[in-house]
Amino acid sequence: MRHLNPFYVNGKAVVPELVLAVRMLAIYLLLTGEFPFNGNQGGGRFYPLIELLGQIGTDAQFNLGVRLLFLSGIGMLLFSRFVRLGSLFVGVAFVTGLLSCQICISVAHLFTGCVFLCTALSNRVTGTDLIRFQLAVLYLGADLNKVFDPDWWDGASMETLLVTKHQITSYMKAASVFPKGLLSQMMGIGVIVLQISIAILLLRRASVIYAMFLALLLHLPMVLLMQMTFGPFLFALVTAYGSLLTWPRRLVCDSRLHSSVLVKWLIRLGSNEQMSPCTGNTRESPIRWLRTGVHYMAHPAMLLSMTVLTAAMVRYGKLIPLTLLVVAAYWLYAWPQRKRAIQAPLPAGL
């Protein structure tokens, strides 16, 4: 089963960081039931530029075909070494489903599909750069849309979003302290500044960690205020950013700090000889388990556990613990890498 491990994808396949990212995203999509639209909204398929797609079978048959394409891609991603082909299938299913829906405008699903498509187009030469540039385009496009919209400069858009549409009580109380519309105006301009700053920082690998920090400031308050993850967008964003981090070549056990029992189980769950066992017996304690979990966060089994936990929190609306988990993961794992972010992810020997 060695070929199922993302760290042993050979040939011209994508780098391990992207393999892990799309596999985690695939598992999340299955656990949360996030599927492409499949033309089920807006009165059936609608392909004004590709009429052939609107003539293949009935709507139900076509939608079934897209769903099978999606599930086949997920299967390839999780249970074979055909990661690029599986990513292509999932990405095409998302884009096809989105385009077929007349009333759907979903940046969340389009971005998710693009993560898979960029992975399908990546190799060991491009590394994770396509994902990084996709993120830059995401923020640049969103920012240009706001720059030319006066409602974002005078605060009308934020007022409509947080007061009229979602009626956020805490925000309305905070806004009442300021002159009418001032807080909404400051937040609207702040969003514009944050998005262009993130796009600029993403252009250089050395500043990716700082782009991630600004992304936390931009997205997490909106998640908490509106109690929404915007479909698969939040998790797709986290996995996309995560693929840009520098991953450790080897995970070394320190018997003075770590739990030998937990390390032993992690070694059994892994098959890439990435981990070294603990030497000697150690006294087990909750603090050792917590310290081991944090130190071995990059282990596939730990990442899988965090994916399942995230899906459960999203499904049951526990967004405050989810926000704390994201902030903790960034602070403990991503922020310490700010001096090493200039290094490109190493495709072998992880």
C-alpha positions, 0 to 999 in steps of 0.5 A, a space after each residue: 500500500 506504499 503507493 497510497 501514501 502521498 509522500 511516495 507519488 512518483 514520476 511527473 505527479 504533483 508534489 506531496 504538499 498538493 497531494 495531501 491538500 486535495 486528499 484532505 479537501 476530497 474527504 471534507 467534501 464527502 463528509 459535508 456533502 458538498 457536491 457540484 450543482 449539477 444543473 439542478 437549479 434554474 430549470 435544468 442545464 443551461 450551456 449557451 456557448 456549448 450547446 452539445 452539453 445541453 443535448 446529451 441525454 435528459 437532465 437527470 441522466 446528465 446530472 448523474 453523469 457529472 455526479 459519477 465523474 465527481 465520485 470517480 475523481 474522489 476515488 482516484 484521489 483517495 485510493 490510487 496514485 492517479 492524483 492528477 487525473 482524479 483532480 481533473 475529474 473533480 475539477 471538471 465536475 465542479 466547473 461543469 455543474 456550476 456553469 450548468 446552473 442558470 441562477 448560480 454565482 458561487 465563488 466558493 464552488 468555483 474556487 474549490 474546483 480551481 484548486 483541483 484543476 490547478 493540482 491537475 496541471 501541476 508537476 514537480 517543476 511548478 510545485 505549488 506555484 499554480 495554487 499560489 497564483 490562483 490565490 493571488 488572482 482570487 484576491 485581486 479579482 475580488 478587490 478590483 470588483 470592489 475598487 470600482 464599486 462606490 458602495 464599498 467606499 461609502 460603506 453601503 455594501 457592508 451595511 447591507 451585508 451585516 445590517 440589512 441582510 444578516 442583522 448582526 446584533 453585535 455589529 449594530 451595537 458596535 456601529 451605534 457608537 460611531 457616527 452613522 455609517 462610519 464603521 461600515 465605511 471603515 470596514 469596507 475600505 479595510 476589506 479593499 486594503 486587506 485584499 490587495 495587500 494579500 494579493 501583493 504578498 502572495 506574489 513572493 513565496 517569502 511573504 506567504 506567511 504574512 499573506 496568510 495572517 492578513 487572510 485570517 484577519 479578513 475571513 475569520 471575523 466574517 465567518 464569526 459574524 455571519 456564522 457561515 463557511 460559504 460552502 466548501 470555500 473556507 476549508 478549500 482556502 485553508 488547504 490551499 494555503 497549507 500546501 504553500 507551507 514548508 513541510 518537515 523532512 523527518 519527524 524526530 521524537 524527543 523522549 523527554 517531551 513526547 508520548 512514546 505510545 502516541 508516537 508508536 501508533 503514528 508510526 504504525 499509521 504511516 508507511 513512509 519512514 518519516 518518523 523516528 521512534 522514541 527511545 526508552 519508556 516515558 511516563 504518559 500524561 495529557 500534556 505529553 499527548 498534547 505536545 506530541 499532537 502539536 509537534 506531529 501536526 504534519 503527519 497524515 494521520 493528524 491531518 486526517 483527524 483535523 479534517 474530520 474534526 473540521 467537517 464535524 464542527 461545520 456540520 453542527 455549526 460550531 464555528 467559534 471552536 473552528 475559528 480557534 482551531 484555525 488560529 491555533 494551527 496557524 500560530 503553532 505551525 505556520 507562523 514559525 515558518 516565516 523565516 523559511 517560507 522562501 524555500 520551495 516545498 521539497 518533493 522528495 524525502 519528506 
